[in-house]
Amino acid sequence: MPRPSSKERIRQFLLANIGTVVTSLQIRDAAGPRVSEWARRVRELREDEGWAILTHNDSTSLKPGQYLLKEMPPERSEVGFARDISARLRAEVLDRNGFTCQMCGLTPGEIDPSTGRKVRLHLGHIKDRSLGGRDELSNLRALCSTCNQGAKNITTEKPTGLWLLSQIRRAGLDEQRAVYHWLRNKFGDE
């Protein structure tokens, strides 16, 4: 009999601990040795299967690295979502957004002040798939890891300032200099 997948082992561990706070180390151990993508499997359970797995982002009673499966998850559906967004669509979204997080304005390689790690960009849905959102250019935006984790099912408009900043970052050096000179003339050397 084949060994269950890491996702299935995490699923069984969480089901055995409904209502109990568990740690990331416990989940990692449940996933099995040499499994580095255990956190992705937890996100898949939350996002794709609708499991109410809480973290410190969801509840002030939880510390970073703690998880809580609040209640029995919904029955598994045979209907699934395609996980793959084409490389072309990904490139279009990142280019349109100026390779800038559309919530906080950070760009890849910068240090995220909330985590101390280099920023990595992801594609986030404006209208989440669980609410009927689709994998299409008009429904996708660039988000850093921190903002993407906290943005689940949020459909707010992106701030105009961030959009403007992303457009300036996308522009050539001559255009960026023109914006700089215009701002400097408008506001002086404050």
WOCOR-V319647 format. One record per helix or strand of 2 or more residues. SS is the DSSP state (alpha for helix, beta for strand). FROM is the first residue (numbers start at 1). TO is the last residue. If there is no record, write none. Layout:
SS/FROM/TO ; SS/FROM/TO
This chain:
alpha/6/16 ; beta/21/23 ; alpha/24/31 ; alpha/38/47 ; beta/53/54 ; beta/66/69 ; alpha/87/96 ; beta/121/125 ; alpha/129/131 ; alpha/137/139 ; beta/140/144 ; alpha/145/150 ; alpha/160/170 ; alpha/173/187
